[in-house]
């Protein structure tokens, strides 16, 4: 069963339809008998052909040459130029030997062993023997190495003949036996929160299925199931697709059970009374390794799924059938560390008198090695508040990032249902809109171009090289202190001040806040690109976060934390932290202190007064709307800010007005933190 991230119930592999699946999902451990934790795999390693031509034992050749030719033929499958006899001296066809070799090696038949003759061949009166080292590569890149003996007899024509017997392959093999390899999965390392507790842990689930013979009205059953699944709160996104369920019920094999969906138990309990009485429904309980909720850090954690063909094709020495592999997020980025090393068991299968092949001996065993845990800086309470704040609206892609100001720890990285498994919080490349006025204001204050109380005109429109810049709904303030222009988010005032920063002043200010930097947080992250140079109209657009300037929510959260802290510090997601970029310069108090006051004024008198009564410490921030195409009505919505030791950024793609989309999310987030 393939399991993906917890945006809904757990999703089986294709053709076994399910709803959305859980983050960090692990091996399904059913509560009913017959579940196996070991899956047999046949190794699938690329062949390493070695030509046997010229190595055949012919008249006058020594036994060493004949043994080497046999080993080369074993490796590349060319035994036709060799002479074989059985232990009684009867001749054997090379094709028969090749067939026996394939039969005996069983699960290892597709693997090319490393074969090496150890020393010279002993030769006594026409009988010779050689010790050969056999080295098989097993699941997880492990090795099974052992010695075997190849015997030879010199024929009447002086040609050395290989005495073929099963023990040539392995000493315990007899005719008709077969080697079988079991891949022993390793326990996966846990992704931990900042306190060292596993974020992904065994949690109860219920598998919902259908017994086809008990269903008389498949269409009616599907309608009732669909209504029940849609009643689950929070809603399952994407919705569970039952469109092919009638066909699967109709085409099911006699006695087969049709799987519908695997639900977390808390979701199942909500609709239990609605679906249990339905004709044909059947339920199995078990556990899966899941995150605390369907929404919890879904894109950041990633998922653990059944191995896919592309995984095996890309690294056949590491992955094999039956494996569980991390995809996306931390599970994918740190899969090698988390997955551990699978073990292996090699056994001999031998047919009993009834013809059933049964294991008779284990000839090799290697215990699996558990994966290492991965500790993150995520705080469970903060992440839960962030996920809840984004809500369940699938129409807009949303993201929220929260950092601890004092040390740069990423406490939460949430992506709303509309973002699916995409980590917009870290990787979105979008214009920042008026939140970028934080950068512009810092640059102007630092350059001494303005002070917080400097009178700056805020007209309805302001023209630069033929382009008119306007304010939202064409408001105007007249000539007011610069701090008021900032609090009310006056575009025209900032566009008019852009020229005072010169061609590179805005970019320089942004870089002091970490934008465009080369820093590693533990996952892929976009650090931004600031418009620099260009004509005056481009610089005016950049001053209000438009033009070619792009950022991610993480980049803006880190920049906001830098203002609160007085110095930029690289944000970090995992512990121990990757090599850190050096801290930014200390921000000048003459610039950063009035900027902080202006960001507080945004909440007390400006565009984010809805946050003025949030419980706890004072809230500082900046709203933003950002046009993303040539239609001024098409805008993303932003809010960046901080409260206490937590800085954060909220992004709503195509969210329109920040006051009606991003600010309410910030309000829910901060109230969620206060309620912890």
C-alpha positions in Angstrom: 0.0 0.0 0.0 1.5 3.3 -1.0 1.2 6.0 1.7 1.9 9.7 1.0 1.5 12.8 3.2 -1.2 13.4 5.8 -3.5 15.7 3.9 -6.2 13.0 4.1 -6.6 9.4 4.7 -3.9 6.9 3.7 -3.8 6.1 0.0 -3.0 2.6 -1.4 -1.0 2.0 -4.5 -2.6 2.9 -7.9 -5.7 0.8 -8.6 -6.3 0.5 -4.9 -8.1 3.9 -4.6 -7.8 5.8 -1.4 -8.0 9.4 -0.1 -5.0 11.6 0.6 -2.4 10.0 2.7 -0.3 10.7 5.8 3.0 12.4 6.2 5.9 10.3 7.2 3.7 7.2 6.8 5.4 3.9 7.6 4.8 0.1 7.3 1.2 -0.9 7.8 0.9 -3.2 10.8 -2.5 -4.9 10.6 -4.2 -6.2 13.7 -5.4 -9.3 11.9 -3.4 -12.6 11.3 -1.4 -13.4 8.3 0.5 -10.1 7.9 4.1 -10.6 6.9 6.9 -8.2 7.6 9.3 -9.8 5.3 9.2 -9.5 1.5 11.2 -11.6 -0.7 13.1 -9.8 -3.3 15.1 -10.9 -6.3 18.2 -8.8 -6.7 18.3 -6.8 -9.9 21.9 -5.6 -10.5 23.4 -4.8 -13.8 25.5 -7.6 -15.2 29.3 -7.2 -15.5 30.0 -9.3 -18.6 33.4 -10.9 -18.9 34.2 -12.7 -22.1 35.1 -16.4 -21.8 36.4 -16.7 -25.3 40.0 -17.8 -25.3 39.8 -19.1 -21.7 38.3 -22.5 -22.5 40.1 -25.6 -21.3 41.3 -27.2 -24.5 43.9 -30.0 -25.2 47.1 -29.2 -23.4 45.7 -26.4 -21.2 46.3 -26.6 -17.5 43.5 -26.9 -14.9 44.0 -23.3 -13.8 43.0 -22.1 -17.2 39.9 -24.4 -17.2 38.8 -23.1 -13.7 39.2 -19.5 -14.8 37.2 -20.2 -18.0 34.4 -21.7 -15.9 34.3 -18.7 -13.5 34.2 -16.3 -16.5 31.4 -18.4 -18.0 29.5 -18.4 -14.7 29.7 -14.6 -14.6 28.6 -13.9 -18.2 26.5 -17.0 -18.9 28.8 -18.4 -21.6 29.4 -22.0 -20.7 29.0 -23.5 -24.1 32.8 -23.9 -24.8 33.5 -25.8 -21.6 33.4 -29.5 -21.0 31.3 -30.8 -18.1 30.9 -34.2 -16.4 28.9 -35.3 -13.4 30.5 -36.9 -10.3 30.1 -40.4 -12.0 32.0 -39.3 -15.1 29.0 -38.9 -17.4 29.1 -36.0 -19.8 26.8 -33.1 -19.2 25.6 -30.5 -21.8 26.6 -27.0 -21.0 23.0 -25.9 -21.5 22.0 -28.4 -18.7 24.6 -26.9 -16.4 23.4 -23.4 -17.2 19.9 -24.4 -16.4 20.9 -26.0 -13.1 23.0 -23.0 -12.2 20.0 -20.7 -12.7 17.7 -23.1 -10.7 20.1 -23.4 -7.8 20.9 -19.7 -7.5 17.2 -18.9 -7.3 16.6 -15.3 -6.2 20.2 -14.6 -6.9 20.0 -15.7 -10.6 19.8 -12.2 -11.8 22.9 -11.1 -9.8 26.5 -11.4 -11.1 28.7 -12.7 -8.3 32.3 -11.7 -7.8 34.3 -15.0 -8.3 38.0 -15.4 -7.6 40.2 -18.5 -7.7 42.3 -18.7 -4.5 45.7 -19.8 -5.4 46.8 -22.5 -7.7 44.8 -25.5 -8.6 46.0 -28.7 -7.0 46.6 -31.5 -9.6 47.1 -35.2 -8.6 47.1 -37.9 -11.3 44.5 -36.2 -13.5 42.2 -35.1 -10.7 42.3 -31.4 -9.7 40.5 -29.1 -7.4 40.4 -25.3 -6.8 39.2 -23.2 -4.0 37.0 -20.4 -5.2 35.7 -17.3 -3.3 32.1 -16.5 -4.2 30.8 -13.0 -3.3 27.2 -12.1 -3.7 25.8 -8.6 -3.4 22.7 -8.7 -1.2 19.9 -6.2 -0.5 21.2 -3.0 1.1 24.6 -3.4 -0.6 25.5 -6.2 1.9 27.7 -9.1 0.9 27.6 -12.8 1.3 31.1 -14.3 0.8 32.1 -17.9 1.2 34.5 -20.5 -0.3 33.5 -23.3 -2.6 35.4 -26.0 -4.4 35.6 -26.7 -8.1 36.8 -30.2 -9.0 38.1 -31.2 -12.4 39.2 -34.4 -14.2 41.5 -34.7 -17.1 39.9 -36.4 -20.1 41.5 -38.9 -22.5 42.1 -36.0 -24.9 44.0 -34.1 -22.2 41.2 -31.6 -21.9 40.2 -30.7 -18.4 36.5 -31.3 -17.6 34.6 -29.5 -14.9 32.9 -31.9 -12.5 29.6 -30.3 -12.1 27.6 -30.8 -8.8 25.3 -28.4 -6.9 27.8 -27.9 -4.1 29.9 -26.0 -6.7 27.4 -23.1 -6.1 27.3 -23.6 -2.3 28.4 -26.5 -0.3 25.0 -27.3 1.3 23.1 -27.4 -2.0 21.7 -30.6 -3.5 20.0 -31.3 -6.8 16.7 -29.5 -7.1 17.5 -27.0 -4.3 17.1 -23.3 -4.7 18.5 -20.3 -2.9 16.0 -17.8 -1.6 16.7 -14.3 -0.3 14.6 -12.4 2.2 15.1 -8.7 2.5 14.8 -7.8 6.2 13.6 -4.2 6.5 15.3 -1.9 9.0 13.4 0.2 11.5 13.3 3.7 10.1 14.8 6.5 12.1 12.3 9.0 13.5 12.0 12.6 12.6 11.9 14.4 15.9 10.7 17.7 17.2 12.8 20.2 19.0 12.4 18.3 22.2 13.5 15.0 20.7 10.1 13.4 20.5 9.1 11.6 17.3 6.9 13.6 15.1 5.9 10.4 13.3 4.7 7.6 15.5 2.4 4.5 15.3 -1.2 5.7 15.3 -4.4 3.7 14.9 -6.1 3.5 11.5 -9.0 1.7 10.0 -9.0 0.2 6.5 -12.5 0.5 4.9 -13.2 -2.2 2.4 -16.1 -3.8 0.5 -17.1 -7.4 0.2 -18.5 -7.4 -3.4 -20.8 -10.4 -3.0 -22.8 -8.5 -0.4 -23.4 -5.4 -2.6 -26.6 -5.2 -4.6 -26.6 -1.5 -5.5 -23.0 -0.3 -6.1 -24.0 3.1 -7.3 -26.2 3.7 -4.1 -23.4 2.5 -1.9 -20.9 4.8 -3.5 -23.2 7.8 -3.1 -23.6 7.1 0.7 -19.9 6.5 1.2 -19.0 9.7 -0.7 -21.4 11.7 1.5 -19.9 10.3 4.6 -16.3 10.9 3.6 -17.2 14.5 2.7 -18.6 15.0 6.2 -15.2 14.4 7.9 -13.8 17.5 9.6 -11.4 18.9 8.8 -12.2 18.0 5.2 -10.1 15.5 3.4 -8.2 17.1 0.6 -8.1 16.1 -2.1 -11.5 14.4 -1.8 -11.6 10.7 -1.9 -12.2 9.6 -5.5 -14.8 6.8 -5.6 -15.5 7.0 -9.4 -14.1 3.6 -10.2 -15.4 1.8 -7.2 -18.5 0.3 -9.0 -16.2 -1.2 -11.7 -13.8 -2.6 -9.1 -16.7 -4.1 -7.2 -18.1 -5.6 -10.4 -14.7 -7.0 -11.6 -13.5 -8.3 -8.3 -12.3 -11.9 -8.1 -14.5 -14.3 -6.1 -13.9 -13.9 -2.4 -11.7 -10.8 -2.9 -12.1 -7.8 -0.7 -12.1 -4.4 -2.5 -10.1 -1.7 -0.6 -11.7 1.7 -0.5 -9.6 3.9 1.9 -7.5 3.9 5.0 -8.6 6.5 7.6 -7.0 7.7 10.7 -9.1 6.4 13.6 -10.3 9.9 14.7 -11.6 10.5 11.1 -13.2 7.1 11.0 -14.9 7.6 14.4 -16.7 10.7 13.0 -18.5 8.7 10.4 -18.5 5.2 12.0 -22.3 5.2 12.6 -22.9 6.2 9.0 -20.8 3.6 7.1 -20.8 0.5 9.4 -24.4 -0.4 8.6 -23.9 0.0 4.8 -24.2 -3.4 2.9 -20.9 -5.0 2.1 -18.7 -2.7 4.2 -15.9 -4.4 6.0 -13.3 -2.9 8.4 -9.8 -3.9 9.5 -7.9 -2.1 12.2 -4.1 -1.5 12.4 -1.5 1.1 12.9 0.6 3.3 10.6 3.5 5.6 11.4 1.8 9.0 11.1 2.3 12.6 12.0 0.1 14.1 14.7 -2.5 15.2 12.2 -3.3 15.1 8.5 -2.1 18.6 8.1 0.9 18.6 10.3 4.0 19.8 8.5 2.9 17.9 5.4 5.2 19.2 2.8 8.2 19.7 5.2 8.1 16.2 6.6 7.5 14.5 3.2 6.2 11.0 3.0 7.4 7.4 3.2 6.0 5.2 0.5 6.4 1.8 -1.1 9.5 1.8 -3.3 8.8 2.9 -6.8 10.3 1.7 -10.1 12.2 4.9 -10.6 13.8 4.5 -7.1 15.1 1.0 -8.0 16.2 2.1 -11.4 18.2 5.0 -10.0 19.9 3.0 -7.2 19.4 -0.8 -7.6 22.2 -1.5 -5.1 20.2 0.3 -2.4 16.6 -0.2 -3.1 14.6 -3.4 -3.7 11.0 -4.6 -3.9 9.3 -4.3 -0.5 11.3 -1.3 0.6 9.8 1.8 2.0 11.4 5.0 0.7 11.2 8.6 1.7 9.8 11.0 -0.9 9.8 14.8 -0.6 10.5 16.9 2.4 12.8 15.7 5.2 11.9 12.1 4.5 13.2 12.3 1.0 16.2 14.6 1.7 17.5 12.5 4.5 16.3 9.1 3.3 19.7 7.5 3.4 20.2 8.5 7.1 16.6 7.6 8.2 16.1 4.3 6.3 18.9 2.4 7.8 20.4 -0.7 6.2 18.2 -3.7 5.4 19.4 -7.1 6.5 19.2 -10.3 4.5 18.6 -13.9 5.1 19.7 -16.5 2.5 18.0 -19.9 2.8 17.9 -23.2 0.9 14.5 -24.3 -0.4 14.1 -28.0 -0.9 11.0 -29.9 -2.1 9.4 -32.3 0.3 7.8 -35.6 -0.8 4.6 -33.7 -1.8 6.6 -31.4 -4.0 6.3 -28.3 -1.9 9.4 -26.2 -1.6 10.3 -25.5 2.1 13.2 -23.9 3.7 15.6 -26.4 5.2 18.6 -24.3 6.2 19.6 -20.7 6.6 23.1 -20.3 5.1 23.5 -16.6 5.7 22.0 -14.0 7.9 22.7 -10.3 8.5 20.6 -8.3 10.9 19.2 -5.0 9.6 20.6 -1.8 11.1 18.1 0.8 12.2 18.2 4.2 10.7 19.4 7.2 12.6 16.8 9.7 13.9 16.7 13.3 12.5 16.1 16.0 15.0 14.4 19.2 13.8 13.8 22.6 15.4 10.1 22.2 14.8 7.9 23.0 17.8 4.8 20.8 17.8 2.6 23.5 19.4 3.7 26.2 17.0 3.4 23.9 13.9 -0.1 22.9 15.0 -1.1 26.5 15.4 0.3 27.3 12.0 -1.5 24.4 10.3 -4.8 25.3 12.0 -4.4 29.0 11.0 -4.2 28.2 7.3 -7.5 26.4 7.6 -9.0 24.0 5.1 -9.6 26.3 2.0 -8.4 24.3 -1.0 -9.0 27.3 -3.4 -5.9 29.2 -2.4 -2.3 28.0 -1.9 -1.1 29.3 1.4 2.0 29.2 3.5 3.1 30.3 7.0 6.7 30.2 8.4 7.5 30.9 12.0 11.1 31.5 13.4 12.5 31.9 16.9 14.1 35.4 16.7 16.8 34.7 19.3 18.4 31.7 17.5 16.9 31.4 14.0 15.2 28.0 14.7 12.3 27.3 12.3 9.5 26.5 14.7 6.8 25.9 12.0 6.5 25.6 8.3 2.9 25.1 7.2 1.4 24.8 3.7 -2.3 24.9 3.3 -4.5 22.3 1.5 -4.3 24.2 -1.8 -0.6 23.7 -1.9 -0.8 19.9 -1.8 2.6 18.6 -1.0 4.5 21.6 -2.4 6.6 23.4 0.2 5.6 27.0 -0.8 6.8 28.1 2.6 10.4 27.5 1.6 10.5 27.5 -2.2 7.8 29.9 -3.5 9.3 32.6 -5.8 6.8 35.4 -5.7 6.8 39.2 -5.4 6.6 40.4 -1.8 4.4 43.5 -2.5 4.2 46.1 0.3 5.9 43.8 2.9 9.1 44.8 1.0 8.5 48.4 2.3 10.3 47.1 5.4 13.4 46.8 3.3 12.9 50.0 1.5 12.3 51.9 4.7 15.4 50.4 6.3 17.5 51.5 3.3 16.0 55.0 3.4 16.5 55.4 7.2 20.0 54.0 7.1 21.0 56.3 4.3 19.6 59.3 6.2 17.3 60.1 3.2 14.3 60.3 5.5 13.4 60.0 9.2 10.3 58.6 10.7 8.8 62.1 11.1 9.9 63.5 7.8 6.9 64.8 5.9 6.4 62.8 2.7 3.5 63.4 0.3 1.1 60.5 -0.4 -0.9 61.5 -3.5 -3.5 59.3 -5.2 -1.1 58.5 -8.1 2.6 59.1 -8.8 4.1 59.0 -12.3 7.5 57.6 -13.1 8.7 57.5 -16.7 5.1 57.4 -18.0 3.9 54.7 -15.5 1.3 55.7 -12.9 1.8 54.2 -9.4 -1.4 54.2 -7.4 -2.6 53.3 -3.9 -5.2 50.7 -3.0 -8.6 52.1 -4.0 -6.8 55.3 -5.0 -6.6 56.6 -1.4 -4.5 59.7 -0.6 -3.1 61.0 2.6 -1.6 64.3 1.6 1.7 65.3 3.2 2.1 63.2 6.4 5.0 61.8 8.4 6.9 59.0 6.7 5.9 56.6 9.5 2.2 57.3 8.6 3.0 56.5 4.9 4.5 53.2 6.1 1.6 52.4 8.5 -1.0 53.1 5.8 1.1 51.4 3.1 1.2 54.4 0.7 2.7 53.1 -2.6 3.0 56.6 -4.1 5.1 57.9 -1.3 7.5 55.0 -1.5 7.7 55.1 -5.3 8.7 58.8 -5.0 11.4 58.0 -2.5 13.0 55.2 -4.5 15.4 57.5 -6.4 17.1 58.4 -3.0 18.4 54.8 -2.8 20.4 55.0 -6.0 20.8 52.1 -8.3 21.9 49.5 -5.7 20.7 50.9 -2.4 17.6 48.8 -2.2 19.5 45.5 -2.9 22.1 46.4 -0.4 19.5 47.0 2.3 17.9 43.6 1.4 21.2 41.8 1.7 21.7 43.1 5.2 18.5 41.2 6.0 19.8 38.0 4.4 17.9 38.2 1.1 19.8 36.7 -1.9 22.1 34.9 0.5 23.7 31.5 0.2 22.4 29.7 3.3 21.3 26.2 4.1 18.4 25.5 6.4 18.3 21.7 6.0 15.9 21.7 3.0 15.8 23.4 -0.3 14.9 27.1 0.2 14.7 30.2 -2.0 16.5 33.2 -0.5 15.2 35.8 -2.9 16.2 38.0 -5.8 16.1 41.8 -5.5 15.7 44.1 -8.4 18.7 46.3 -8.8 19.7 49.0 -11.3 17.5 49.4 -14.3 15.4 52.4 -15.2 13.8 54.7 -12.6 10.4 53.0 -13.2 11.8 49.6 -12.3 13.5 51.0 -9.1 10.2 52.6 -8.1 8.4 49.3 -8.6 11.0 47.5 -6.6 10.6 49.9 -3.7 7.0 48.6 -3.2 7.9 45.0 -3.7 6.9 44.7 -7.4 8.9 44.6 -10.6 11.4 41.7 -10.8 11.9 41.3 -7.0 11.0 37.8 -5.8 11.1 36.2 -2.3 9.9 33.2 -0.4 7.9 33.3 2.8 10.9 31.8 4.6 13.1 34.6 3.3 10.7 37.3 4.4 10.3 35.7 7.8 14.0 35.7 8.3 14.3 39.3 7.1 11.6 40.2 9.6 13.4 38.4 12.4 16.5 40.3 11.5 14.7 43.6 12.1 13.4 42.4 15.4 16.8 41.0 16.5 18.9 43.8 15.1 21.0 41.4 13.0 20.2 38.7 10.4 20.9 35.1 11.4 20.5 32.1 9.2 17.3 30.2 9.9 17.8 26.5 10.7 15.4 23.5 10.4 17.5 20.5 11.5 19.9 19.7 14.3 22.8 19.6 14.1 22.6 22.6 11.8 24.2 22.6 8.3 27.2 24.9 7.9 25.8 28.3 8.7 26.2 31.5 6.6 27.9 34.2 8.6 25.5 36.5 10.5 24.6 39.8 8.8 25.9 43.1 9.9 24.6 44.7 13.1 21.8 47.0 12.0 22.3 50.6 13.0 20.0 51.6 15.9 19.3 54.9 14.2 17.6 53.0 11.4 16.2 49.8 12.9 14.7 51.4 16.0 12.4 53.7 14.2 11.6 50.9 11.7 10.4 48.8 14.6 8.2 51.6 15.9 6.7 52.0 12.4 5.9 48.3 12.2 4.1 48.6 15.6 2.2 51.5 14.2 1.0 49.3 11.3 -0.9 47.3 14.0 -2.1 50.1 16.2 -3.1 52.7 13.5 -2.4 51.2 10.1 -3.5 48.4 7.8 -3.4 45.6 10.4 -5.4 47.0 13.3 -7.2 43.7 13.5 -4.2 42.4 15.3 -4.1 45.1 18.0 -6.1 43.0 20.5 -4.3 39.7 20.0 -3.4 38.3 23.5 0.2 38.5 24.6 3.1 40.7 23.7 2.7 43.6 21.3 2.5 42.6 17.6 4.7 44.3 15.0 4.2 43.8 11.3 3.6 44.9 7.7 0.8 44.0 5.3 1.3 43.5 1.6 -0.5 42.9 -1.6 1.5 42.0 -4.7 0.5 42.1 -8.3 1.7 39.0 -10.1 0.6 39.8 -13.7 -0.6 42.7 -15.8 -4.0 42.8 -14.2 -3.9 45.0 -11.1 -6.9 43.1 -9.7 -4.8 39.9 -9.5 -2.8 40.1 -6.2 -1.1 37.8 -3.7 -1.7 38.7 0.0 1.0 38.9 2.7 1.6 39.7 6.3 5.0 39.6 8.0 5.6 40.4 11.7 6.6 39.3 15.1 5.3 38.9 18.6 7.7 38.2 21.5 10.4 35.9 20.3 8.5 34.6 17.2 8.8 36.2 13.8 6.5 34.9 11.0 5.4 35.4 7.4 2.0 34.6 6.0 1.5 34.2 2.2 -1.8 33.7 0.3 -1.5 33.1 -3.4 -4.1 35.1 -5.3 -5.4 36.2 -1.9 -6.5 39.7 -2.9 -6.5 42.1 0.0 -4.1 41.2 2.8 -6.6 42.7 5.3 -9.2 40.1 4.3 -7.0 37.0 3.8 -3.4 37.2 5.3 -4.2 39.3 8.4 -7.0 36.9 9.6 -4.5 34.0 9.2 -2.0 35.9 11.3 -4.7 36.5 13.9 -5.6 32.8 14.1 -2.0 31.8 14.3 -1.2 34.2 17.2 -4.3 33.3 19.1 -3.5 29.7 18.6 -0.1 30.3 20.1 -1.6 32.1 23.0 -4.0 29.2 23.7 -1.3 26.6 24.0 
